[in-house]
Amino acid sequence: MKEVDVVVIGGGVTGTAILSYLSRYDLRCMLVEKAPDIAMGTTKANSAILHAGFDAPTGSNKARLNVEGNALYHELKDELDLDIKWTGSYVVAKTDEEIAALEELKARGEANGVPGLEIVSGEKLRESEPNLTEEIKAALFAPTAGLCWPFGVAAAFAENAAENGAEIVRDCEVIRITPEADGSGFIVRTMQGELKAKTVVNAAGVYADKVSALAGDDSFTITPRKGEYILFDKTSQQSLVKGIIFPVPSKTSKGILVCATTHGNVFIGPNANDTDNKEDLSVSTPGMNEIIAGAKKMIANLPMGAAITQFAGLRAVSSTGDFIIGRSEKVKGLYQAAGIQSPGLTSAPAIGKEIAAMVAEDLGAKEKAEYKKGRPPQPVIREMTREEQKKLIQDDKRYGLIVCRCETITEGEICDAIHRPCGARTVDGVKRRTRAGMGRCQGGFCGPRVALILARELHLPVTEIRKDGEGSFLYYDKEQEAY
């Protein structure tokens, strides 16, 4: 039986951030994730916004950790080579009533410690975002907000943790957690065997209530809230927006927004509908119509012919209405990072730092003297100069072989994604790390080639290569008569 000091359950951006900060201490750390890859839940399907922090109620965990997390991202961007663009964000208003709401948001943000908030006129707004409707009279500008690539953030945390000795195990669902009778820790039973852990950190997203109950704490519940999105091709950005455009928020949602991405696309969405199904990632015609109608309130002429995909994500809404952070009040040695809905992505490093400090204090662990900052460099051909590309190709000819034409992704980049710490094991795992398959054709041309590269590099028959989740095999195995 493997013994560790800390096991983190859940490999989203919150879990990987916690693992990264834990790896700064002299602790034996492990993260277990039930999916074939990290960041396959809320992290891979959200708005990818690093919020400034004006929306959450003053004094809440959401407000505090949002502002702290935003500041940490400004520090971590270079250290972890994160894909972040600090565009700022706008909340737009059309009526006097909505302008009054902007004043309330500004006052709340200032109470939360958000710097630089400013209400600007519609004319001033359209100098930056000329495609917004003339009906918009004013906007709240938050200069510290930005865009990121959420999977890339989670991967960076995971790779940094792995470089510092932490272990990450995927395809490893937790099915039982048994506290030791003497209070010394837990026996954690997984689909890959049992672990003995002194402490357990629950970062299981929409399943955090189930994991907590397994350990003996049933003090909260999690309701999944589904949000649907429409993503546009890169050609749409000039006719839409350059940054982040919010409507005035409602009680349940920040609203249907129009937003750029770090990769040059634009999306609209999300809506917000509570569901009992923790696996429901379907999109619907009513949902698409709702998103389009909401976005048209800010941009009248949406280029729907440039839409390339639709998707949905689930947010983990806690019964407390706030993030549940810290030591369990019912089970010694259990730490909660639950109910992490928006602004959870922004708050992740602050949550990670806080939870790791608690665990280290309780276990008497000291910070490592030889902690390794950063993560291994990741070559990105499309962002290099001609001279840099030429040198890389001279060293490794695979970087001169284009596999994904839509996004200009090379075989070298795909191989690097497979062999990195916590590397890709599925076709979509490659997609999330490199963007191969995220372009106009959505993997129609490069997908089969990526599967063959995975099989070669992992020394597996191609019939064992999955698109993404359990059972999603791409090639037919005649002998087994199964896909």
C-alpha positions as CSV (number, residue, x, y, z in Angstrom):
1,M,0.0,0.0,0.0
2,K,1.4,3.4,-1.0
3,E,1.8,5.9,1.8
4,V,1.6,9.7,1.3
5,D,1.3,12.7,3.5
6,V,-1.4,14.3,1.3
7,V,-3.8,13.1,-1.3
8,V,-5.6,15.7,-3.4
9,I,-8.8,14.4,-5.0
10,G,-9.7,16.2,-8.2
11,G,-7.5,17.3,-11.0
12,G,-9.1,20.6,-12.1
13,V,-7.4,24.0,-11.9
14,T,-8.2,24.1,-8.1
15,G,-6.8,20.7,-7.4
16,T,-3.6,21.2,-9.5
17,A,-3.1,24.6,-7.9
18,I,-3.3,23.1,-4.4
19,L,-0.8,20.3,-5.5
20,S,1.6,22.9,-6.9
21,Y,1.6,24.9,-3.6
22,L,1.8,21.7,-1.5
23,S,4.9,20.7,-3.6
24,R,6.7,23.7,-2.1
25,Y,6.8,21.9,1.2
26,D,8.6,18.7,2.4
27,L,5.5,16.6,1.9
28,R,4.8,13.4,0.0
29,C,1.9,14.6,-2.2
30,M,-0.3,12.8,-4.7
31,L,-3.2,13.9,-6.8
32,V,-5.8,11.4,-8.0
33,E,-8.2,12.2,-10.9
34,K,-11.0,9.8,-12.0
35,A,-10.9,11.0,-15.7
36,P,-8.1,10.1,-18.2
37,D,-6.7,13.6,-18.0
38,I,-6.5,16.6,-15.7
39,A,-8.9,19.5,-16.1
40,M,-11.7,17.6,-17.8
41,G,-14.5,19.0,-15.7
42,T,-15.4,22.7,-15.1
43,T,-11.8,23.7,-16.0
44,K,-12.1,22.7,-19.6
45,A,-15.5,24.4,-20.3
46,N,-15.8,27.8,-18.7
47,S,-15.4,31.5,-19.8
48,A,-11.6,31.5,-19.3
49,I,-11.8,34.9,-17.5
50,L,-9.5,36.1,-14.7
51,H,-12.0,38.3,-13.0
52,A,-11.1,41.6,-11.3
53,G,-13.3,40.8,-8.2
54,F,-16.1,43.4,-8.1
55,D,-19.0,41.0,-8.4
56,A,-18.8,38.7,-5.3
57,P,-20.3,39.9,-1.9
58,T,-17.8,41.8,0.2
59,G,-16.5,39.6,3.0
60,S,-17.2,36.3,1.2
61,N,-14.5,33.7,0.4
62,K,-15.3,34.4,-3.3
63,A,-14.5,38.1,-3.0
64,R,-11.3,37.6,-0.9
65,L,-9.8,34.8,-2.9
66,N,-10.8,36.4,-6.3
67,V,-8.8,39.5,-5.6
68,E,-5.9,37.5,-4.0
69,G,-5.9,35.1,-6.9
70,N,-5.9,37.8,-9.6
71,A,-2.8,39.4,-8.0
72,L,-1.1,36.0,-7.8
73,Y,-1.7,35.4,-11.6
74,H,0.0,38.7,-12.3
75,E,3.1,37.2,-10.5
76,L,2.8,33.7,-11.9
77,K,2.3,34.6,-15.6
78,D,6.0,34.7,-16.3
79,E,7.1,32.2,-13.7
80,L,4.8,29.4,-15.1
81,D,4.7,30.7,-18.7
82,L,0.9,31.1,-18.5
83,D,-1.1,32.1,-21.6
84,I,-2.7,35.3,-20.2
85,K,-3.8,38.5,-21.8
86,W,-4.6,41.4,-19.5
87,T,-7.3,43.0,-21.5
88,G,-9.4,44.4,-18.8
89,S,-13.2,43.9,-18.7
90,Y,-16.3,46.0,-19.3
91,V,-19.8,45.6,-17.8
92,V,-22.2,47.5,-20.1
93,A,-25.4,49.4,-19.3
94,K,-28.2,50.6,-21.6
95,T,-30.6,52.2,-19.1
96,D,-30.4,54.6,-16.1
97,E,-31.3,51.7,-13.9
98,E,-28.4,49.6,-15.2
99,I,-26.0,52.6,-14.8
100,A,-27.1,52.7,-11.1
101,A,-26.2,49.0,-10.9
102,L,-22.7,49.9,-12.3
103,E,-22.2,52.3,-9.4
104,E,-23.1,49.5,-7.0
105,L,-20.7,47.1,-8.6
106,K,-17.9,49.8,-8.5
107,A,-18.5,50.5,-4.8
108,R,-18.5,46.8,-4.0
109,G,-15.4,46.2,-6.0
110,E,-13.6,49.0,-4.2
111,A,-14.7,47.5,-0.9
112,N,-13.3,44.2,-2.1
113,G,-9.9,45.8,-2.8
114,V,-10.1,45.9,-6.7
115,P,-7.9,48.6,-8.0
116,G,-8.5,51.0,-10.9
117,L,-12.3,50.6,-11.4
118,E,-13.8,53.3,-13.6
119,I,-17.2,54.0,-15.1
120,V,-16.8,55.3,-18.7
121,S,-19.2,56.6,-21.3
122,G,-20.6,54.6,-24.2
123,E,-18.6,56.7,-26.5
124,K,-15.4,56.0,-24.6
125,L,-16.2,52.3,-24.6
126,R,-16.7,52.2,-28.3
127,E,-13.2,53.6,-28.9
128,S,-11.9,50.3,-27.6
129,E,-14.8,48.1,-28.7
130,P,-16.3,49.8,-31.8
131,N,-18.7,46.9,-32.7
132,L,-20.9,47.3,-29.6
133,T,-24.4,48.7,-30.1
134,E,-25.0,52.4,-29.9
135,E,-27.7,51.8,-27.3
136,I,-25.0,51.2,-24.6
137,K,-24.7,54.4,-22.5
138,A,-22.0,53.5,-20.0
139,A,-19.7,50.7,-18.8
140,L,-17.7,49.7,-15.7
141,F,-14.1,49.2,-16.7
142,A,-11.9,46.9,-14.6
143,P,-8.3,47.1,-15.8
144,T,-7.0,44.1,-13.8
145,A,-9.2,41.5,-15.5
146,G,-7.8,39.3,-18.2
147,L,-8.2,36.2,-20.4
148,C,-6.4,32.9,-20.0
149,W,-6.2,29.4,-21.3
150,P,-7.7,27.4,-18.3
151,F,-6.4,24.0,-19.3
152,G,-3.0,25.5,-19.8
153,V,-3.1,27.0,-16.3
154,A,-4.0,23.6,-14.8
155,A,-1.3,21.9,-16.8
156,A,1.2,24.5,-15.7
157,F,0.4,23.9,-12.0
158,A,0.5,20.1,-12.6
159,E,3.8,20.2,-14.4
160,N,5.3,22.4,-11.7
161,A,4.1,20.1,-9.0
162,A,5.5,17.0,-10.8
163,E,8.9,18.8,-11.2
164,N,8.9,19.1,-7.4
165,G,8.2,15.5,-6.7
166,A,4.4,15.3,-6.6
167,E,2.7,12.4,-8.2
168,I,-0.4,12.6,-10.5
169,V,-2.5,9.5,-11.2
170,R,-5.3,9.6,-13.7
171,D,-8.0,7.1,-14.5
172,C,-8.1,6.8,-10.7
173,E,-11.6,7.2,-9.2
174,V,-11.9,7.3,-5.4
175,I,-14.6,4.8,-4.3
176,R,-14.1,4.8,-0.5
177,I,-12.4,6.9,2.2
178,T,-12.0,5.3,5.6
179,P,-10.6,7.4,8.6
180,E,-8.2,5.4,10.7
181,A,-9.5,4.5,14.1
182,D,-6.6,6.3,15.8
183,G,-7.1,9.5,13.9
184,S,-3.7,9.2,12.1
185,G,-5.1,9.5,8.6
186,F,-7.2,7.7,6.0
187,I,-7.3,4.6,3.9
188,V,-8.3,5.9,0.4
189,R,-9.5,3.1,-1.9
190,T,-9.3,3.9,-5.6
191,M,-9.9,2.0,-8.9
192,Q,-6.1,1.5,-8.9
193,G,-5.7,0.3,-5.4
194,E,-5.5,1.6,-1.9
195,L,-3.5,4.6,-0.4
196,K,-2.7,5.5,3.1
197,A,-2.8,9.3,3.6
198,K,-2.3,11.5,6.6
199,T,-4.6,14.1,5.1
200,V,-7.1,14.3,2.3
201,V,-7.9,17.5,0.3
202,N,-11.3,17.5,-1.4
203,A,-11.2,19.4,-4.7
204,A,-13.6,17.2,-6.6
205,G,-15.7,19.9,-8.4
206,V,-19.3,18.9,-8.9
207,Y,-18.6,15.7,-7.0
208,A,-17.1,17.4,-3.9
209,D,-20.2,16.7,-1.8
210,K,-20.0,13.0,-2.7
211,V,-16.3,12.8,-1.9
212,S,-16.8,14.7,1.4
213,A,-19.6,12.3,2.4
214,L,-17.3,9.4,1.7
215,A,-14.9,10.8,4.3
216,G,-17.8,11.4,6.8
217,D,-18.6,15.0,6.3
218,D,-22.1,15.6,4.8
219,S,-22.5,19.2,5.8
220,F,-23.1,20.6,2.3
221,T,-24.4,19.7,-1.1
222,I,-23.3,20.7,-4.6
223,T,-25.8,21.5,-7.4
224,P,-24.4,21.5,-10.9
225,R,-25.2,24.7,-12.9
226,K,-24.9,24.2,-16.6
227,G,-23.7,26.9,-19.0
228,E,-23.8,26.6,-22.8
229,Y,-21.5,28.4,-25.2
230,I,-21.0,29.1,-28.9
231,L,-17.4,29.4,-30.2
232,F,-16.6,31.4,-33.4
233,D,-13.7,31.0,-35.8
234,K,-10.7,33.3,-35.5
235,T,-12.0,35.2,-38.6
236,S,-14.8,36.6,-36.4
237,Q,-12.7,38.6,-33.9
238,Q,-12.5,41.8,-36.0
239,S,-16.3,41.8,-36.3
240,L,-16.9,41.2,-32.6
241,V,-14.8,42.1,-29.6
242,K,-11.2,42.4,-28.5
243,G,-11.7,41.8,-24.8
244,I,-14.4,40.9,-22.2
245,I,-17.9,42.3,-22.4
246,F,-20.4,41.6,-19.6
247,P,-24.0,42.6,-19.3
248,V,-25.2,43.8,-15.8
249,P,-25.2,40.6,-13.8
250,S,-28.2,38.8,-12.3
251,K,-28.5,37.0,-8.9
252,T,-27.5,33.7,-10.4
253,S,-25.1,34.6,-13.2
254,K,-22.6,37.1,-14.6
255,G,-24.8,37.0,-17.7
256,I,-24.4,36.0,-21.3
257,L,-21.3,37.7,-22.5
258,V,-19.3,38.3,-25.6
259,C,-15.6,37.5,-25.1
260,A,-12.4,37.0,-26.9
261,T,-9.9,34.2,-26.2
262,T,-6.2,34.2,-25.9
263,H,-6.0,32.2,-29.1
264,G,-7.9,34.7,-31.3
265,N,-11.4,33.2,-31.2
266,V,-14.5,34.8,-29.8
267,F,-17.3,33.1,-27.9
268,I,-20.8,34.0,-26.6
269,G,-22.4,32.6,-23.5
270,P,-23.0,31.1,-21.0
271,N,-26.5,30.8,-19.8
272,A,-27.2,29.3,-16.4
273,N,-29.5,26.4,-15.6
274,D,-29.4,24.2,-12.5
275,T,-29.5,20.5,-13.1
276,D,-29.5,17.3,-11.0
277,N,-27.2,15.5,-13.5
278,K,-23.5,15.9,-12.7
279,E,-22.6,14.6,-16.1
280,D,-25.0,16.5,-18.4
281,L,-22.8,18.4,-20.9
282,S,-25.5,18.5,-23.6
283,V,-26.3,21.6,-25.6
284,S,-29.9,22.4,-26.7
285,T,-31.7,24.5,-29.3
286,P,-33.4,26.6,-26.6
287,G,-30.0,27.2,-25.0
288,M,-28.4,28.3,-28.2
289,N,-31.3,30.6,-28.9
290,E,-31.0,32.1,-25.4
291,I,-27.3,32.7,-25.8
292,I,-27.7,34.3,-29.3
293,A,-30.5,36.6,-28.0
294,G,-28.4,37.7,-25.0
295,A,-25.3,38.4,-27.1
296,K,-27.3,40.4,-29.6
297,K,-28.2,42.9,-26.9
298,M,-24.6,44.0,-27.1
299,I,-23.7,43.2,-30.7
300,A,-26.6,43.3,-33.2
301,N,-25.0,41.5,-36.1
302,L,-23.5,38.2,-34.9
303,P,-21.6,36.3,-37.7
304,M,-23.3,33.0,-37.0
305,G,-21.8,31.5,-40.1
306,A,-18.5,31.7,-38.4
307,A,-19.6,29.5,-35.5
308,I,-17.4,26.3,-35.4
309,T,-18.6,24.5,-32.3
310,Q,-21.0,24.6,-29.3
311,F,-20.2,23.2,-25.8
312,A,-21.4,23.2,-22.2
313,G,-19.7,23.2,-18.8
314,L,-20.9,22.6,-15.3
315,R,-20.2,24.9,-12.3
316,A,-20.2,23.5,-8.8
317,V,-22.7,25.6,-6.8
318,S,-22.6,24.9,-3.0
319,S,-25.6,24.9,-0.7
320,T,-23.8,27.6,1.3
321,G,-23.7,30.0,-1.6
322,D,-19.9,30.5,-1.2
323,F,-16.7,28.7,-1.6
324,I,-16.2,26.1,1.2
325,I,-12.5,26.4,2.0
326,G,-10.4,24.9,4.8
327,R,-10.5,22.3,7.5
328,S,-13.6,20.2,7.8
329,E,-15.5,20.8,11.0
330,K,-16.6,17.2,11.2
331,V,-13.6,15.1,10.1
332,K,-10.0,15.7,11.3
333,G,-7.5,15.7,8.5
334,L,-10.0,16.5,5.7
335,Y,-9.6,19.8,3.9
336,Q,-12.3,21.2,1.7
337,A,-12.0,23.2,-1.6
338,A,-15.6,22.8,-2.6
339,G,-18.3,24.8,-4.3
340,I,-15.7,26.4,-6.6
341,Q,-17.9,28.1,-9.2
342,S,-17.1,31.5,-10.7
343,P,-14.7,33.1,-9.8
344,G,-13.0,29.8,-9.1
345,L,-10.5,29.9,-12.0
346,T,-9.3,33.3,-10.8
347,S,-9.2,32.2,-7.2
348,A,-7.3,28.9,-7.8
349,P,-3.8,30.0,-6.9
350,A,-5.1,31.8,-3.7
351,I,-7.0,28.7,-2.7
352,G,-4.0,26.5,-3.4
353,K,-1.7,28.7,-1.4
354,E,-4.1,28.9,1.6
355,I,-4.9,25.1,1.7
356,A,-1.3,24.2,1.3
357,A,-0.3,26.5,4.2
358,M,-3.0,24.9,6.4
359,V,-1.9,21.4,5.6
360,A,1.8,22.2,6.1
361,E,1.0,23.8,9.5
362,D,-1.0,20.9,10.7
363,L,1.6,18.3,9.6
364,G,4.6,20.4,10.8
365,A,6.1,20.6,7.3
366,K,8.7,23.1,6.3
367,E,9.2,24.8,2.9
368,K,11.6,23.0,0.6
369,A,15.1,24.5,0.4
370,E,15.4,23.4,-3.2
371,Y,12.0,24.2,-4.6
372,K,12.1,24.4,-8.4
373,K,10.2,27.3,-9.9
374,G,8.4,27.1,-13.2
375,R,8.0,24.1,-15.5
376,P,9.7,22.7,-18.6
377,P,9.7,25.1,-21.6
378,Q,7.0,24.3,-24.2
379,P,7.9,25.1,-27.9
380,V,5.1,26.8,-29.8
381,I,6.0,27.0,-33.5
382,R,3.4,29.5,-34.5
383,E,4.7,32.0,-32.0
384,M,8.3,31.7,-32.9
385,T,10.4,33.9,-35.3
386,R,11.7,32.3,-38.5
387,E,15.1,32.1,-37.0
388,E,13.8,30.3,-33.9
389,Q,11.8,27.9,-36.0
390,K,14.8,27.1,-38.2
391,K,17.0,26.3,-35.2
392,L,14.4,24.1,-33.6
393,I,13.8,22.2,-36.8
394,Q,17.5,21.7,-37.3
395,D,17.6,20.1,-33.8
396,D,14.5,18.0,-34.3
397,K,12.9,17.6,-37.8
398,R,9.5,16.7,-36.3
399,Y,9.0,20.4,-35.6
400,G,9.0,21.0,-39.4
401,L,6.1,18.5,-40.0
402,I,2.7,20.2,-39.9
403,V,0.0,17.9,-38.5
404,C,-2.8,20.4,-37.8
405,R,-3.1,22.8,-40.7
406,C,-5.8,25.0,-39.1
407,E,-3.7,25.9,-36.1
408,T,-0.2,25.2,-37.5
409,I,0.7,22.5,-35.0
410,T,3.7,20.3,-35.7
411,E,4.5,16.6,-34.9
412,G,7.3,17.9,-32.6
413,E,4.8,19.8,-30.5
414,I,2.5,16.8,-30.3
415,C,5.3,14.6,-29.2
416,D,6.3,17.1,-26.6
417,A,2.7,17.3,-25.3
418,I,2.8,13.5,-24.9
419,H,6.1,13.3,-23.1
420,R,5.7,16.3,-20.7
421,P,5.1,15.7,-17.0
422,C,1.5,14.7,-16.8
423,G,1.5,14.4,-20.6
424,A,-1.4,13.7,-23.0
425,R,-2.8,10.2,-23.3
426,T,-5.8,10.9,-25.5
427,V,-6.5,12.8,-28.8
428,D,-8.4,15.5,-26.9
429,G,-5.5,15.6,-24.4
430,V,-3.2,16.6,-27.2
431,K,-5.8,19.1,-28.4
432,R,-6.0,20.8,-25.1
433,R,-2.2,21.0,-24.8
434,T,-1.4,22.1,-28.3
435,R,-4.7,23.2,-30.1
436,A,-4.4,20.4,-32.7
437,G,-8.0,19.9,-33.6
438,M,-9.4,23.2,-32.3
439,G,-9.5,25.0,-35.7
440,R,-12.1,25.3,-38.4
441,C,-12.2,21.6,-39.3
442,Q,-12.4,20.6,-35.6
443,G,-9.9,17.7,-36.0
444,G,-11.4,16.3,-39.2
445,F,-8.0,16.2,-40.9
446,C,-5.5,15.9,-38.1
447,G,-7.4,13.7,-35.7
448,P,-6.5,10.4,-37.2
449,R,-2.8,11.4,-37.5
450,V,-2.8,12.5,-33.8
451,A,-4.1,9.1,-32.8
452,L,-1.4,7.3,-34.7
453,I,1.3,9.5,-33.1
454,L,-0.1,8.7,-29.7
455,A,0.0,5.0,-30.4
456,R,3.6,5.2,-31.6
457,E,4.8,7.4,-28.7
458,L,3.0,5.4,-26.0
459,H,3.8,2.1,-27.5
460,L,0.2,1.0,-27.7
461,P,-1.9,-0.5,-30.4
462,V,-4.0,2.3,-32.0
463,T,-7.2,0.4,-30.9
464,E,-6.3,1.5,-27.4
465,I,-6.1,5.2,-28.1
466,R,-9.2,7.1,-26.9
467,K,-10.6,10.4,-28.1
468,D,-11.1,11.5,-24.5
469,G,-13.2,9.8,-21.9
470,E,-13.8,6.2,-20.9
471,G,-14.7,3.9,-23.8
472,S,-14.1,6.6,-26.5
473,F,-11.9,4.4,-28.7
474,L,-11.4,5.6,-32.2
475,Y,-10.5,2.4,-34.1
476,Y,-12.3,-0.9,-34.4
477,D,-10.6,-4.0,-32.9
478,K,-11.9,-6.9,-35.0
479,E,-10.5,-9.6,-32.7
480,Q,-12.2,-8.1,-29.6
481,E,-15.3,-7.1,-31.7
482,A,-15.3,-3.8,-29.9
483,Y,-14.3,-0.2,-30.5
